[in-house]
Amino acid sequence: MTCAMMAALYLHLIQVSLALINTLMLQEVLAEEKWKNPMKQEDWRGLTPLFYQHVNPYGRFTLDMTQRIPLSVTKIA
């Protein structure tokens, strides 16, 4: 397998992981009535886990692999 193919596979893995985390965060936020009730039908249609404005692709990242992201959703359907 070439380096370009490996890079493409790694990028795909990162994209899928980001979509999963975004989905879990959206589920947690929309489980609260104060966020779910104001949503209109158009808002639900436009909802997507493919946003990335909160991602900083540059700089230093400090990972603490001993802690989990505090998401209340524990089961993925």
VMD Tcl script that builds the backbone (N, CA, C; Angstrom):
set m [mol new atoms 231]
animate dup $m
set s [atomselect $m all]
$s set {name element resname resid chain x y z} {
  {N N MET 1 A 0.849 -1.170 0.000}
  {CA C MET 1 A 0.000 0.000 0.000}
  {C C MET 1 A 0.900 1.241 0.000}
  {N N THR 2 A 0.571 2.199 -0.844}
  {CA C THR 2 A 1.406 3.392 -0.963}
  {C C THR 2 A 1.133 4.374 0.172}
  {N N CYS 3 A 2.030 5.311 0.335}
  {CA C CYS 3 A 1.870 6.339 1.377}
  {C C CYS 3 A 0.632 7.191 1.121}
  {N N ALA 4 A 0.338 7.471 -0.143}
  {CA C ALA 4 A -0.841 8.272 -0.477}
  {C C ALA 4 A -2.122 7.541 -0.092}
  {N N MET 5 A -2.160 6.246 -0.328}
  {CA C MET 5 A -3.339 5.460 0.046}
  {C C MET 5 A -3.507 5.430 1.559}
  {N N MET 6 A -2.410 5.268 2.277}
  {CA C MET 6 A -2.471 5.257 3.743}
  {C C MET 6 A -2.942 6.608 4.271}
  {N N ALA 7 A -2.439 7.685 3.691}
  {CA C ALA 7 A -2.850 9.023 4.119}
  {C C ALA 7 A -4.341 9.226 3.886}
  {N N ALA 8 A -4.855 8.747 2.759}
  {CA C ALA 8 A -6.282 8.865 2.467}
  {C C ALA 8 A -7.107 8.068 3.471}
  {N N LEU 9 A -6.651 6.880 3.822}
  {CA C LEU 9 A -7.365 6.064 4.805}
  {C C LEU 9 A -7.347 6.713 6.186}
  {N N TYR 10 A -6.219 7.292 6.574}
  {CA C TYR 10 A -6.138 7.974 7.866}
  {C C TYR 10 A -7.062 9.184 7.898}
  {N N LEU 11 A -7.114 9.940 6.810}
  {CA C LEU 11 A -8.000 11.096 6.739}
  {C C LEU 11 A -9.454 10.666 6.863}
  {N N HIS 12 A -9.805 9.573 6.192}
  {CA C HIS 12 A -11.173 9.058 6.283}
  {C C HIS 12 A -11.505 8.650 7.722}
  {N N LEU 13 A -10.576 8.015 8.403}
  {CA C LEU 13 A -10.787 7.618 9.795}
  {C C LEU 13 A -11.009 8.841 10.685}
  {N N ILE 14 A -10.241 9.886 10.477}
  {CA C ILE 14 A -10.407 11.113 11.262}
  {C C ILE 14 A -11.765 11.746 10.986}
  {N N GLN 15 A -12.188 11.779 9.728}
  {CA C GLN 15 A -13.476 12.365 9.375}
  {C C GLN 15 A -14.634 11.594 10.000}
  {N N VAL 16 A -14.580 10.283 9.950}
  {CA C VAL 16 A -15.638 9.454 10.528}
  {C C VAL 16 A -15.669 9.620 12.049}
  {N N SER 17 A -14.506 9.696 12.670}
  {CA C SER 17 A -14.436 9.888 14.123}
  {C C SER 17 A -15.021 11.232 14.521}
  {N N LEU 18 A -14.728 12.273 13.751}
  {CA C LEU 18 A -15.274 13.598 14.032}
  {C C LEU 18 A -16.791 13.598 13.898}
  {N N ALA 19 A -17.317 12.940 12.874}
  {CA C ALA 19 A -18.765 12.861 12.696}
  {C C ALA 19 A -19.415 12.114 13.857}
  {N N LEU 20 A -18.775 11.070 14.364}
  {CA C LEU 20 A -19.318 10.325 15.505}
  {C C LEU 20 A -19.365 11.196 16.754}
  {N N ILE 21 A -18.269 11.882 17.060}
  {CA C ILE 21 A -18.232 12.743 18.242}
  {C C ILE 21 A -19.257 13.863 18.112}
  {N N ASN 22 A -19.361 14.466 16.934}
  {CA C ASN 22 A -20.346 15.525 16.724}
  {C C ASN 22 A -21.767 15.001 16.912}
  {N N THR 23 A -22.039 13.791 16.420}
  {CA C THR 23 A -23.365 13.194 16.586}
  {C C THR 23 A -23.685 12.982 18.059}
  {N N LEU 24 A -22.735 12.470 18.815}
  {CA C LEU 24 A -22.957 12.250 20.245}
  {C C LEU 24 A -23.191 13.567 20.983}
  {N N MET 25 A -22.443 14.600 20.615}
  {CA C MET 25 A -22.635 15.901 21.263}
  {C C MET 25 A -23.996 16.493 20.902}
  {N N LEU 26 A -24.417 16.366 19.642}
  {CA C LEU 26 A -25.733 16.861 19.239}
  {C C LEU 26 A -26.849 16.123 19.967}
  {N N GLN 27 A -26.723 14.813 20.105}
  {CA C GLN 27 A -27.737 14.037 20.814}
  {C C GLN 27 A -27.849 14.485 22.263}
  {N N GLU 28 A -26.715 14.758 22.876}
  {CA C GLU 28 A -26.728 15.181 24.273}
  {C C GLU 28 A -27.386 16.551 24.431}
  {N N VAL 29 A -27.051 17.473 23.550}
  {CA C VAL 29 A -27.635 18.816 23.634}
  {C C VAL 29 A -29.130 18.773 23.344}
  {N N LEU 30 A -29.536 18.042 22.316}
  {CA C LEU 30 A -30.943 18.021 21.931}
  {C C LEU 30 A -31.794 17.131 22.828}
  {N N ALA 31 A -31.190 16.445 23.768}
  {CA C ALA 31 A -31.968 15.691 24.750}
  {C C ALA 31 A -32.596 16.637 25.769}
  {N N GLU 32 A -32.070 17.848 25.871}
  {CA C GLU 32 A -32.617 18.848 26.789}
  {C C GLU 32 A -33.772 19.577 26.110}
  {N N GLU 33 A -34.868 19.731 26.845}
  {CA C GLU 33 A -36.075 20.350 26.298}
  {C C GLU 33 A -35.841 21.795 25.865}
  {N N LYS 34 A -34.985 22.516 26.593}
  {CA C LYS 34 A -34.789 23.935 26.257}
  {C C LYS 34 A -34.122 24.115 24.896}
  {N N TRP 35 A -33.429 23.107 24.403}
  {CA C TRP 35 A -32.817 23.176 23.077}
  {C C TRP 35 A -33.680 22.497 22.024}
  {N N LYS 36 A -34.415 21.470 22.426}
  {CA C LYS 36 A -35.220 20.720 21.463}
  {C C LYS 36 A -36.511 21.456 21.099}
  {N N ASN 37 A -37.153 22.086 22.069}
  {CA C ASN 37 A -38.447 22.724 21.820}
  {C C ASN 37 A -38.408 23.855 20.793}
  {N N PRO 38 A -37.405 24.724 20.784}
  {CA C PRO 38 A -37.413 25.807 19.781}
  {C C PRO 38 A -37.129 25.342 18.348}
  {N N MET 39 A -36.740 24.092 18.177}
  {CA C MET 39 A -36.398 23.597 16.838}
  {C C MET 39 A -37.656 23.500 15.974}
  {N N LYS 40 A -37.558 24.040 14.765}
  {CA C LYS 40 A -38.646 23.939 13.794}
  {C C LYS 40 A -38.316 22.813 12.821}
  {N N GLN 41 A -39.280 22.480 11.972}
  {CA C GLN 41 A -39.072 21.390 11.018}
  {C C GLN 41 A -37.890 21.689 10.094}
  {N N GLU 42 A -37.734 22.946 9.697}
  {CA C GLU 42 A -36.617 23.325 8.831}
  {C C GLU 42 A -35.281 23.147 9.551}
  {N N ASP 43 A -35.272 23.420 10.853}
  {CA C ASP 43 A -34.046 23.252 11.633}
  {C C ASP 43 A -33.626 21.788 11.682}
  {N N TRP 44 A -34.592 20.895 11.869}
  {CA C TRP 44 A -34.278 19.463 11.932}
  {C C TRP 44 A -33.743 18.967 10.593}
  {N N ARG 45 A -34.295 19.503 9.494}
  {CA C ARG 45 A -33.820 19.084 8.168}
  {C C ARG 45 A -32.386 19.527 7.920}
  {N N GLY 46 A -32.019 20.669 8.465}
  {CA C GLY 46 A -30.677 21.191 8.238}
  {C C GLY 46 A -29.628 20.692 9.209}
  {N N LEU 47 A -30.027 19.873 10.163}
  {CA C LEU 47 A -29.103 19.389 11.188}
  {C C LEU 47 A -28.154 18.338 10.607}
  {N N THR 48 A -26.881 18.519 10.834}
  {CA C THR 48 A -25.879 17.588 10.314}
  {C C THR 48 A -24.709 17.482 11.288}
  {N N PRO 49 A -24.103 16.312 11.403}
  {CA C PRO 49 A -22.914 16.175 12.258}
  {C C PRO 49 A -21.620 16.535 11.530}
  {N N LEU 50 A -21.726 17.087 10.335}
  {CA C LEU 50 A -20.540 17.350 9.525}
  {C C LEU 50 A -20.037 18.787 9.668}
  {N N PHE 51 A -20.148 19.357 10.862}
  {CA C PHE 51 A -19.606 20.697 11.089}
  {C C PHE 51 A -18.207 20.569 11.679}
  {N N TYR 52 A -17.395 21.566 11.441}
  {CA C TYR 52 A -15.996 21.478 11.869}
  {C C TYR 52 A -15.447 22.819 12.350}
  {N N GLN 53 A -16.324 23.794 12.643}
  {CA C GLN 53 A -15.851 25.100 13.081}
  {C C GLN 53 A -15.129 25.039 14.423}
  {N N HIS 54 A -15.412 24.033 15.223}
  {CA C HIS 54 A -14.786 23.912 16.539}
  {C C HIS 54 A -13.434 23.191 16.482}
  {N N VAL 55 A -13.014 22.797 15.298}
  {CA C VAL 55 A -11.758 22.061 15.144}
  {C C VAL 55 A -10.633 23.033 14.795}
  {N N ASN 56 A -9.531 22.917 15.510}
  {CA C ASN 56 A -8.339 23.705 15.226}
  {C C ASN 56 A -7.315 22.778 14.569}
  {N N PRO 57 A -7.138 22.890 13.249}
  {CA C PRO 57 A -6.210 21.972 12.584}
  {C C PRO 57 A -4.740 22.335 12.770}
  {N N TYR 58 A -4.476 23.452 13.434}
  {CA C TYR 58 A -3.095 23.905 13.614}
  {C C TYR 58 A -2.786 24.031 15.095}
  {N N GLY 59 A -1.556 23.931 15.432}
  {CA C GLY 59 A -1.164 24.157 16.817}
  {C C GLY 59 A -0.863 22.879 17.560}
  {N N ARG 60 A -0.864 22.995 18.862}
  {CA C ARG 60 A -0.482 21.899 19.740}
  {C C ARG 60 A -1.741 21.275 20.354}
  {N N PHE 61 A -1.751 19.959 20.410}
  {CA C PHE 61 A -2.869 19.232 20.982}
  {C C PHE 61 A -2.369 18.434 22.177}
  {N N THR 62 A -3.001 18.623 23.309}
  {CA C THR 62 A -2.650 17.869 24.500}
  {C C THR 62 A -3.721 16.805 24.707}
  {N N LEU 63 A -3.332 15.552 24.588}
  {CA C LEU 63 A -4.272 14.452 24.761}
  {C C LEU 63 A -4.055 13.801 26.116}
  {N N ASP 64 A -5.142 13.620 26.838}
  {CA C ASP 64 A -5.091 12.902 28.102}
  {C C ASP 64 A -5.885 11.614 27.912}
  {N N MET 65 A -5.201 10.543 27.629}
  {CA C MET 65 A -5.865 9.279 27.324}
  {C C MET 65 A -6.405 8.576 28.569}
  {N N THR 66 A -6.216 9.175 29.744}
  {CA C THR 66 A -6.756 8.586 30.970}
  {C C THR 66 A -8.145 9.118 31.282}
  {N N GLN 67 A -8.610 10.127 30.525}
  {CA C GLN 67 A -9.937 10.695 30.768}
  {C C GLN 67 A -10.796 10.546 29.526}
  {N N ARG 68 A -12.100 10.415 29.769}
  {CA C ARG 68 A -13.056 10.304 28.683}
  {C C ARG 68 A -13.756 11.637 28.479}
  {N N ILE 69 A -14.322 11.835 27.304}
  {CA C ILE 69 A -15.146 13.012 27.051}
  {C C ILE 69 A -16.436 12.823 27.840}
  {N N PRO 70 A -16.839 13.809 28.633}
  {CA C PRO 70 A -18.011 13.623 29.500}
  {C C PRO 70 A -19.330 13.679 28.729}
  {N N LEU 71 A -19.628 12.646 27.969}
  {CA C LEU 71 A -20.896 12.541 27.255}
  {C C LEU 71 A -21.813 11.617 28.035}
  {N N SER 72 A -23.070 12.011 28.166}
  {CA C SER 72 A -23.996 11.177 28.925}
  {C C SER 72 A -24.530 10.021 28.088}
  {N N VAL 73 A -24.427 10.118 26.776}
  {CA C VAL 73 A -24.890 9.043 25.898}
  {C C VAL 73 A -23.870 7.913 25.967}
  {N N THR 74 A -24.280 6.777 26.496}
  {CA C THR 74 A -23.341 5.673 26.657}
  {C C THR 74 A -23.589 4.556 25.654}
  {N N LYS 75 A -24.760 4.556 25.009}
  {CA C LYS 75 A -25.086 3.485 24.081}
  {C C LYS 75 A -25.239 4.070 22.685}
  {N N ILE 76 A -24.546 3.506 21.736}
  {CA C ILE 76 A -24.655 3.939 20.350}
  {C C ILE 76 A -25.564 2.954 19.636}
  {N N ALA 77 A -26.664 3.471 19.095}
  {CA C ALA 77 A -27.638 2.603 18.430}
  {C C ALA 77 A -27.185 2.269 17.036}
}
mol reanalyze $m
mol bondsrecalc $m
mol representation Tube
mol addrep $m
